[in-house]
Amino acid sequence: MALLALVLLAGSSQGDDRQGGLLAFGSCLRQWQPQPVWRAVSALEPDAVILMGDNVYTDRGDYARQQEPARIAQAYRDLAQTTEWRAFVHDSALHDRQILATWDDHDYGVNDGGGDYPHKLAAKRAFLSFFQLEGTATGNADQPGVYRSERLSIDGLNIQVLLLDTRSFRSPLKKATVDTTCPHTRIVANTDREATLLGPEQWRWMENELRKPADLRLIVSSIQVLPTQHCYEKWANFPRERQRLFDLIKDTGATGVVLLSGDRHLGEISVLTSDAIGYPLYEVTASGLNSAMGPVDSPEPNALRASGTTVRVNHFGTLAIGGSDATLIRLQIRSEQGKLLEEISIPLATLTPSSAVH
């Protein structure tokens, strides 16, 4: 079925001096709080914007006291009426730019929600309506799942964007009944052979997509893929699924893969430099468009963190493509004012097995 991505509303486009292309991405937007971040995103005039989940909160504050599933659609209506969001989608500098989106738990409808959530089809209908989508890879609004593939052409690159759905088919989280290293969440690894994050249909779809040609592939997961040490939702809670993803990337020969994720209310760049996929696998987590966790007493452990620091202020991510050096992509995290906080430059040619050092 044809797919229409939400496009930032048309108008005359002012020029900018930026060379190359730019994607902006982020997650975790509390619709009742101020949203100054949109001004910074607009100022950069990105070629597309990717929303990675928790795009609204349907189960917090007053919404938690409203009836399901009506509160889900209400949350989207409330976001649509905010001054900052309306200004963003009507910005004349962003003529014909796409907004691509997937969801996480709070816009899905329930904290840590999975495949057993009874209102997931109503949540999907609200999602499709807000983002003006006519269908997804899984069919119409009466079938679960919002995963899909998009194509962008930026600065001469054929870019594949795979928007995963880590909610509609996910097996229940496994919780410990005795003391664990995560006493506040009690989440432990679910090693059951039948446990799944994506479900069989979504796995088959992703394999087919990864076999298609692309210069750069962005796999968008609402939850973190690489980090293993924190106590919250992550692919490592389903270690067989995490390994299956690595194996799939490697076995399909998919080159140019970069991971984007949200959920955590912090920003960081991680990298897996082992031979998991045959070349370095980077992940940019940008989580806290207006809801970053703020300062903490001790840093969160992440042995795969590339920069050694986390961003704890409101922020969004950008991926700069080409420009003065067409061989590089730049993974970036920016403050809600647009200030560059973290950046890693990667030669695109290194994201291929032939470039790996053995």
C-alpha positions in Angstrom: 0.0 0.0 0.0 1.3 3.5 -0.8 2.9 5.4 2.0 2.7 9.1 2.5 5.3 10.5 5.0 4.3 13.7 6.8 5.9 16.6 5.0 6.7 19.9 6.6 4.3 22.3 5.0 5.4 24.1 1.9 6.6 27.7 1.6 9.4 29.6 0.1 12.8 28.3 1.3 15.5 30.6 2.5 19.0 29.7 1.4 21.7 28.5 3.7 25.4 28.2 3.5 25.6 24.6 4.6 27.3 22.3 2.2 26.1 18.7 1.9 23.1 17.3 3.6 21.8 17.0 7.1 19.3 14.7 8.9 17.9 15.7 12.3 16.5 13.1 14.8 15.3 12.9 18.4 12.9 11.4 20.8 11.0 11.8 24.1 8.8 14.9 23.7 6.5 15.9 26.5 3.8 17.7 24.7 2.8 19.8 27.8 6.3 21.2 28.3 8.0 24.0 26.4 9.6 22.9 23.1 12.3 25.4 22.2 14.2 22.7 20.4 12.1 23.0 17.3 13.6 26.5 16.6 17.1 25.0 16.6 16.1 22.2 14.3 14.4 24.6 11.9 17.5 26.8 11.9 19.6 24.0 10.5 17.2 23.4 7.7 17.6 19.6 7.7 16.7 17.5 4.7 14.5 15.2 6.8 13.6 14.8 10.5 13.3 11.4 12.2 11.2 11.0 15.4 12.3 7.9 17.2 9.5 7.4 19.7 7.8 8.8 22.8 6.8 11.5 20.3 4.0 12.2 22.8 3.3 10.9 26.3 -0.1 9.2 26.6 0.2 7.7 30.1 1.7 10.5 32.3 0.1 13.2 34.3 -3.5 14.0 33.4 -3.5 11.5 30.6 -3.0 8.6 33.0 -6.4 9.5 34.5 -8.1 9.4 31.1 -9.7 6.4 29.5 -7.8 4.2 27.1 -7.4 4.3 24.2 -9.0 7.7 23.8 -6.2 9.4 25.7 -3.7 8.4 23.0 -5.5 10.4 20.3 -5.9 13.2 22.8 -2.2 13.4 23.3 -1.5 13.8 19.6 -4.3 16.5 19.4 -2.7 18.4 22.2 0.8 18.3 20.6 -0.7 19.5 17.3 -2.1 22.6 19.1 1.2 23.7 20.8 2.6 26.9 19.5 6.1 25.4 19.0 5.0 22.4 17.0 2.7 24.4 14.8 5.5 26.9 14.1 7.9 24.0 13.3 5.7 22.2 10.8 4.7 25.5 9.1 8.3 26.8 8.9 8.8 28.2 5.4 12.5 27.3 5.5 11.7 23.6 5.6 9.8 23.3 2.3 9.0 19.7 1.4 11.1 18.2 4.2 9.8 14.8 5.4 9.1 13.9 9.0 9.7 10.1 9.5 8.5 8.5 12.7 8.2 5.3 14.7 7.0 4.9 18.2 8.2 3.8 21.7 6.2 2.8 24.8 4.7 6.1 25.9 3.1 6.9 22.5 2.3 3.2 22.0 0.2 3.6 25.1 1.8 2.1 28.2 5.2 2.2 29.9 7.4 -0.7 28.8 4.5 -2.0 26.7 4.9 -5.0 24.4 2.9 -7.2 22.1 0.2 -8.0 24.7 -1.0 -4.3 24.9 -4.8 -4.6 24.2 -5.1 -1.1 22.5 -2.2 -1.4 20.1 -4.5 -1.1 17.0 -6.2 2.0 18.3 -2.7 3.4 19.1 -1.7 2.6 15.5 -4.7 4.4 14.0 -3.8 7.5 16.1 -0.2 7.3 14.9 -1.2 6.9 11.3 -3.6 9.8 11.5 -1.2 12.2 13.1 1.7 11.5 10.8 -0.6 11.3 7.7 0.3 7.8 6.8 -1.9 5.7 4.6 -0.4 2.4 5.5 2.8 0.6 6.5 4.8 -2.4 5.5 2.5 -4.5 7.7 -0.7 -3.4 5.9 -3.6 -1.3 7.0 -4.6 0.1 10.3 -6.3 -3.1 11.3 -2.9 -5.0 11.4 -0.4 -4.4 14.1 3.0 -2.8 13.4 4.3 0.6 12.2 7.6 -0.6 10.8 8.5 0.6 7.4 11.3 1.6 5.0 12.0 5.0 3.5 14.4 6.2 0.9 16.2 9.6 0.9 18.6 11.0 -1.7 20.9 13.5 0.0 24.1 14.9 -1.5 24.2 12.1 -4.0 23.8 9.3 -1.5 21.1 6.6 -1.7 20.0 6.5 2.0 17.8 3.7 3.3 15.9 4.4 6.6 14.5 1.4 8.4 12.0 2.4 11.1 11.6 -0.5 13.4 8.7 -1.3 15.7 10.0 -2.6 19.0 6.6 -2.6 20.7 3.8 -4.3 18.7 5.3 -7.8 18.7 7.7 -7.8 21.7 7.6 -10.7 24.1 7.1 -9.7 27.8 10.1 -8.4 29.7 11.5 -11.0 32.1 11.6 -9.8 35.7 13.7 -11.3 38.5 12.0 -12.5 41.7 15.1 -12.2 43.8 17.7 -9.5 44.2 19.5 -8.5 41.0 21.9 -5.9 39.9 18.9 -3.9 38.8 16.7 -3.8 41.9 14.6 -0.8 40.7 13.5 -2.4 37.4 14.3 -6.1 38.1 14.7 -6.6 34.4 16.9 -9.6 33.4 17.8 -11.1 30.1 15.1 -13.2 28.4 17.0 -16.0 26.8 14.0 -18.0 25.9 14.4 -19.3 22.3 10.9 -18.1 21.5 11.3 -14.6 23.0 11.2 -11.9 20.4 11.5 -8.1 20.0 10.4 -7.8 16.4 8.3 -10.8 15.6 8.8 -13.1 12.6 7.2 -11.0 9.9 9.2 -7.9 10.8 12.4 -10.0 10.8 11.6 -11.3 7.3 10.8 -7.8 6.1 14.1 -6.4 7.4 16.1 -9.2 5.8 14.5 -8.3 2.5 15.2 -4.6 2.9 18.8 -5.1 3.9 19.5 -7.0 0.7 18.5 -3.9 -1.3 21.3 -1.6 -2.5 22.0 1.6 -0.4 25.0 3.8 0.3 24.0 4.5 3.9 21.5 2.6 6.0 20.0 4.1 9.1 18.3 1.5 11.4 16.0 3.3 13.7 15.2 1.5 17.0 13.3 3.2 19.7 15.4 1.5 22.3 19.2 1.1 22.5 20.8 -1.7 20.6 24.5 -1.6 21.6 24.7 -0.7 25.3 24.3 -3.7 27.6 25.0 -2.4 31.2 22.1 -0.2 32.1 18.9 -1.5 33.8 16.3 -0.3 31.4 14.8 -1.3 28.1 17.4 -2.4 25.6 18.0 -5.0 23.0 20.4 -6.8 25.4 17.3 -7.8 27.4 16.7 -10.1 24.5 20.2 -11.3 23.8 19.2 -13.7 21.1 17.4 -11.0 19.2 20.4 -8.6 19.5 22.8 -11.3 18.1 20.3 -12.1 15.4 20.4 -8.4 14.3 24.2 -8.5 14.1 24.1 -11.8 12.2 21.5 -10.5 9.8 23.5 -7.4 8.9 26.6 -9.5 8.4 24.9 -12.3 6.5 23.0 -10.0 4.1 26.3 -8.1 3.3 24.5 -4.8 4.2 27.1 -2.0 4.2 26.9 1.5 5.6 24.8 0.6 8.6 24.4 3.2 11.4 22.0 2.8 14.4 19.8 5.6 15.7 17.9 5.2 19.1 16.0 7.1 21.8 14.2 6.2 25.0 16.9 6.9 27.6 16.5 10.7 28.3 20.2 11.1 27.6 22.4 11.4 24.5 25.5 9.3 23.7 27.4 7.8 20.8 28.3 4.1 21.1 30.4 1.9 18.9 30.9 -1.9 18.6 34.3 -2.3 17.1 34.4 -6.1 17.2 33.8 -8.3 14.3 30.1 -8.5 15.1 29.0 -7.3 11.6 32.4 -7.2 9.9 33.0 -3.4 10.4 32.4 -0.9 13.2 28.8 -0.4 14.2 27.9 3.0 15.5 24.8 4.0 17.4 23.7 7.6 18.2 21.2 7.8 21.0 19.3 11.2 21.1 16.7 11.1 23.8 15.4 14.2 25.4 14.0 16.8 23.0 12.5 18.5 26.1 12.9 15.8 28.7 16.5 15.0 29.4 17.3 13.6 32.8 19.6 16.4 33.9 22.7 16.1 36.1 23.3 12.8 38.0 25.7 12.0 40.8 27.5 9.2 38.9 27.9 8.5 35.1 26.0 5.5 33.7 28.3 2.7 32.7 28.6 1.9 29.0 31.7 0.1 27.9 30.8 0.8 24.3 30.5 4.6 24.6 32.7 6.2 21.9 33.2 9.6 23.5 33.3 8.8 27.2 30.5 11.2 28.1 26.7 11.4 28.0 24.6 14.4 27.2 22.2 15.2 30.1 20.6 18.4 28.8 17.8 18.7 26.3 19.1 17.8 22.8 18.7 16.3 19.4 20.9 14.4 17.0 22.1 15.3 13.5 23.8 13.4 10.8 25.8 15.5 8.5 26.5 14.1 5.0 29.1 15.1 2.5 29.9 18.8 2.1 33.6 19.9 2.1 34.6 16.2 2.5 32.2 14.0 0.6 33.8 10.9 2.0 32.7 11.6 5.6 29.5 11.3 7.6 29.4 13.1 10.9 27.4 11.8 13.9 26.4 14.7 16.1 24.5 15.6 19.2 23.3 19.2 19.7 21.7 21.1 22.5 18.2 22.5 22.3 19.8 25.7 21.2 21.6 23.9 18.3 25.1 24.0 19.9 27.3 21.1 18.9 28.0 18.9 22.0 29.3 15.7 20.6 30.7 14.8 17.1 32.3 11.8 15.6 33.4 11.8 11.9 33.4 8.5 10.1 34.7 7.8 6.6 31.8 6.2 4.8 34.2 3.7 3.2 35.0 2.2 6.6 31.4 1.0 7.0 32.0 -2.1 4.8 33.5 -5.5 5.6 36.4 -5.0 3.1 37.7 -2.1 5.3 37.7 -4.0 8.6 41.1 -4.6 10.2 41.7 -8.2 11.2 
